[in-house]
Amino acid sequence: MFTYETTDQKEARRFRIAQFNGRSATIRSADATVTGRVRSIVESKTSVRMTWVITIVPEERTSMVPTARPAPRMPIAAEDYV
């Protein structure tokens, strides 16, 4: 799991929407870029400014293997069109 802390209200809202809709979200910090599902967003009340602690479960990278295209469908009575 990846934990990220932000003070940006728009960013926190974007992650809440991603969590609600079940979409993956991407966090770009100075060190790395993490893409995954938002597990939780907790407002931290210990600081003077509003901060949110966001927990993301990273998605595993899958190699994109192109699949073969399906054969074109023929009408039921193909001989009628010939």
N, C-alpha and C positions, 0 to 999 in steps of 0.2 A: 504494500500500500504506500501511497505517496501523500504526504501531508503538506499543505500549502496555506500560507496565511496572507490575507489581503485586507486592505482598508478601502478598496474601491467598491462602492455600492453597486455600480453597473456590472462589474465583473462578478460579484456575488450573486446578483440577480440572474445573470446568464447561466451560472452553474446551477442555481435552483431550478431554472426552467429545464435545463438538460437532465437534471435528476428526476423531475416530475414526468417528463416525456420519455424517459428511458433511453435517451441518446447519449452517445459518447461525447466527451468534452476534451479540449486540449489546453494544457497549461504550458505557457512558455515562460520559463524563468531564466535567470542569467546562466545557469549551469546546463540545463537540459530542457527538452520538450517532452511532455508526458501526455499521452492520449489514453483515455479510459473512461470507465463508468463512474459517475459521482456517487459515492457511498453516503456521505453526510456533509452537512454544512451547519456549523455551530457558531453562533455569535459569542464572541469573547467579551465578557463584561469586566475583565480585570484591567483594561487599559482605558485611558481618557478618551481616545478616539475609538469609534466603532470599528472593530476588526472581526473578520470571519475566518474560521479555520475550516478548510475544505479538504476532505479526504477522498482520494481517487484510487480506484483499483485499476492498474494498468492493463490494457488489452495486449495479448500476445500478438506479435507480428506474424501474419500468415503470408506465405509466398503466393503471389497471384499467378496461378497457372491458367493459361487460356484454355477454355474448354472447346470442344468441337461443336460446330454449329449443327443444330438439328436438321434433318433432311426436310426439304420443302414438302408441304402437304399437297397431296393430289386430291382433286374432287372425287367423290364417291363414284360417279359415272364418268371416268376420265375419257372413255371411248366416245362419249357424246360430244366432246369438245374437239376431237381430232378431225 
